Amino acid sequence: YFSFPNLLTFGIMPEHIWSGVNPESITLNDFNLKPIGSGPYKFKSLLRNKLGDLKEYQVEANPYYYKQVFIENIVFRFFSNNIEAIQSFNDNQVDSLSVLPLANKDDLLSRDSIEIFNLKKSQIIGLFFNLDKDFLQSAKVRQALAQAINRQALVDQVYSGTYQVAYGPILNTSFVYNPEIESINIYNPEAAKESLKESDLKIQITAIDINGNRLVAEFIKNYWQDVGIEVEINLISLEEAANVIKNRDFDVILYGQALGGDPDVFAFWHSSQADSKGLNISNYKNDEVDKLLIEARGAKNETEVMEKYKLFQNNITNDVPAIFLYSPSYTYVQNKKIKGFLGDSIISPADRFGQINDWYIKTKKIRAR
């Protein structure tokens, strides 16, 4: 199993603390807030308000860590909303913001004294077709619908160019990514209109009404209407999404896949994961793809894995069970006085601290008198 090493990254847990804890009560255990570990920092203190909400959390350098850290103490402060957090950052009460929503980007002051990092998230957002719908079973129709969309313009106008265009089911940062697929189903509205001129399609786009999904759905609607398709938008709540997806109650759904650091996408595209049983929400079924995904899992080296996933990506791109649109970014903000931050991608928000032991605060040399 090629991806087995990725399963060995779970942190070390002290047996004398956790061995007697019932698994059902782990999340409520005090050691989740006051952990004992082997990392560069250790728990120091925490502060709650009268309602019990966490307001401040402090850690200090772990003297038993294998290397020296340059920032001895770190304080995490928690706010009720983004406006409060940004105000605190603008007032120099905090030195960084865990995440900056795109809508609040212009609220930052003193641009010359801050660093903004747009970290690539391991997610792909796309339009997933319900292949059980008779009018969506033609690959030619789905290819034309893909050609009708200008992905780069969508990213530039909705997300100010901070998100990355996606062309396939594998992240472009992965060692198995096949860049050749970027030249397939590219934006060509004239070709799309010609292919769809006799289709008489009526499509409903379902989107969860969060973040920028409403605006993205409107963009897609306009693109498809321009090539002669009748389009309706169905906005649903986050609470409704699980049942809509489980029952495959949609024509096309704007949705995201969280891929993690492993290229294994068996859960999203193998036919055994179709219908209501799994995450293959397009109900895509292709015997060759099934074979490639299984063979990739059993590959003995990277060359063989790359070969299997290259063929897999070619199949998906030609069959178009989904139109991949973009990969979102995580906007992390720091005061420029903090040095040493490295990295351009994350799997989870905590990954921004992956090299925190190398961070430092620039100091000035003072000449001795």
Salt bridges, closest charged atoms under 4 A:
ASP30 OD2 - LYS34 NZ 3.57
GLU56 OE1 - ARG77 NE 3.18
GLU60 OE2 - LYS42 NZ 3.94
ASP95 OD1 - LYS337 NZ 3.35
GLU180 OE2 - LYS310 NZ 3.39
GLU194 OE2 - LYS197 NZ 2.76
ASP209 OD2 - ARG214 NH2 2.53
ASP251 OD1 - LYS133 NZ 3.53
ASP264 OD2 - ARG297 NE 2.68
ASP275 OD2 - LYS285 NZ 3.67
ASP290 OD1 - HIS270 NE2 3.79
GLU295 OE2 - LYS291 NZ 2.71
GLU295 OE1 - LYS308 NZ 3.01
ASP358 OD1 - LYS67 NZ 3.34
